[in-house]
């Protein structure tokens, strides 16, 4: 191997490591985890100060008297029951969530757009409150 090829390979490896480190530090997550406090799976979209910020999933049309956002498809693969995303955001300690992510859950394309919009609105509101 030539010296220049070795240098290029080393630079590429370093770039990958730095990119992975930046992603790890950013706190951005897009994963399903079980929340032991609510006893339901949650969609975790952010980690901040040792806490997860997530959206709750449920089969109930209403939670605490408020209507939940309905999903066209159940995020659980093979699930036939009607599913909803709860209104509001759940902020909980990391230890309240399962250590492993739930692999057999994924939003459909139509639902993913609505969920992404809900997350964006939460983040906009958070900026306004600061």
C-alpha positions as CSV (number, residue, x, y, z in Angstrom):
1,X,0.0,0.0,0.0
2,X,1.3,3.5,-0.9
3,X,1.7,6.1,1.8
4,X,-0.9,8.3,0.2
5,X,-3.5,5.5,0.1
6,X,-2.8,4.8,3.8
7,X,-3.3,8.5,4.6
8,X,-6.6,8.6,2.7
9,X,-7.9,5.5,4.5
10,X,-6.9,6.9,7.9
11,X,-8.6,10.2,7.1
12,X,-11.8,8.4,6.0
13,X,-11.8,6.3,9.2
14,X,-11.3,9.4,11.4
15,X,-14.2,11.1,9.6
16,X,-16.5,8.2,10.3
17,X,-15.5,8.1,14.0
18,X,-16.1,11.9,14.3
19,X,-19.4,11.6,12.5
20,X,-20.5,8.8,14.8
21,X,-19.4,10.8,17.9
22,X,-21.3,13.9,16.8
23,X,-24.4,11.9,16.2
24,X,-24.1,10.3,19.7
25,X,-23.7,13.7,21.4
26,X,-26.6,15.3,19.5
27,X,-29.2,13.4,21.5
28,X,-31.4,12.8,18.5
29,X,-33.1,9.5,18.6
30,X,-35.8,7.9,16.5
31,X,-36.6,4.6,18.2
32,X,-39.4,2.8,20.0
33,X,-38.9,1.8,23.6
34,X,-41.2,0.4,26.3
35,X,-42.0,3.0,29.0
36,X,-42.5,1.3,32.4
37,X,-44.3,4.3,33.8
38,X,-47.1,4.4,31.2
39,X,-46.9,0.6,30.5
40,X,-47.0,1.4,26.8
41,X,-44.4,1.6,24.0
42,X,-43.2,5.1,23.3
43,X,-41.5,6.7,20.3
44,X,-38.3,8.3,21.7
45,X,-37.2,11.2,19.6
46,X,-34.7,13.0,21.8
47,X,-32.4,12.5,24.8
48,X,-31.6,15.5,26.9
49,X,-30.0,15.8,30.4
50,X,-30.3,12.1,31.1
51,X,-34.0,12.1,30.1
52,X,-35.8,10.7,27.1
53,X,-38.4,12.9,25.3
54,X,-41.0,10.8,23.7
55,X,-44.5,10.4,22.2
56,X,-46.8,7.9,23.8
57,X,-48.6,5.2,21.8
58,X,-52.0,3.8,22.9
59,X,-55.1,2.0,21.7
60,X,-57.5,4.4,23.4
61,X,-59.2,7.2,21.5
62,X,-59.0,9.6,24.4
63,X,-56.4,10.0,27.2
64,X,-57.1,12.3,30.2
65,X,-60.1,13.7,28.3
66,X,-58.2,14.7,25.3
67,X,-58.5,13.2,21.8
68,X,-55.4,11.3,20.6
69,X,-54.1,11.5,17.0
70,X,-55.1,8.4,15.1
71,X,-52.7,6.4,13.0
72,X,-53.6,4.9,9.7
73,X,-51.6,1.7,10.4
74,X,-50.6,0.1,13.6
75,X,-46.8,0.6,14.1
76,X,-46.4,-2.9,15.4
77,X,-45.8,-5.3,12.5
78,X,-48.8,-7.5,12.1
79,X,-50.9,-5.5,14.6
80,X,-54.5,-5.1,13.6
81,X,-55.8,-3.0,16.5
82,X,-56.4,0.7,15.9
83,X,-53.4,2.8,17.3
84,X,-53.1,6.4,18.4
85,X,-50.4,8.8,19.4
86,X,-51.1,10.6,22.6
87,X,-51.3,14.4,22.8
88,X,-48.4,16.1,24.4
89,X,-44.9,14.9,25.0
90,X,-43.7,12.5,27.7
91,X,-40.4,13.5,29.5
92,X,-39.1,10.7,31.6
93,X,-35.9,9.4,33.2
94,X,-33.9,7.0,31.1
95,X,-34.3,4.2,33.7
96,X,-38.1,4.4,33.1
97,X,-37.6,3.0,29.6
98,X,-36.5,-0.4,28.4
99,X,-32.8,-0.9,27.8
100,X,-33.3,-2.3,24.3
101,X,-35.3,-0.7,21.4
102,X,-38.4,-2.4,20.1
103,X,-37.4,-3.7,16.6
104,X,-40.7,-4.8,15.2
105,X,-42.3,-1.4,15.3
106,X,-42.2,1.3,12.6
107,X,-44.5,4.1,11.5
108,X,-45.9,3.9,8.0
109,X,-45.0,6.7,5.6
110,X,-48.3,8.6,6.0
111,X,-48.1,8.3,9.8
112,X,-44.3,9.2,9.9
113,X,-45.1,12.5,8.3
114,X,-47.7,13.4,10.9
115,X,-45.5,12.3,13.8
116,X,-42.6,14.3,12.4
117,X,-44.9,17.3,12.2
118,X,-46.0,16.8,15.8
119,X,-42.3,16.6,16.9
120,X,-41.5,19.8,14.9
121,X,-44.4,21.7,16.6
122,X,-43.2,20.6,20.0
123,X,-39.7,21.8,19.3
124,X,-41.0,25.2,17.9
125,X,-43.1,25.6,21.1
126,X,-40.1,24.8,23.2
127,X,-38.1,27.6,21.5
128,X,-40.8,30.1,22.1
129,X,-41.0,29.2,25.8
130,X,-37.2,29.9,26.3
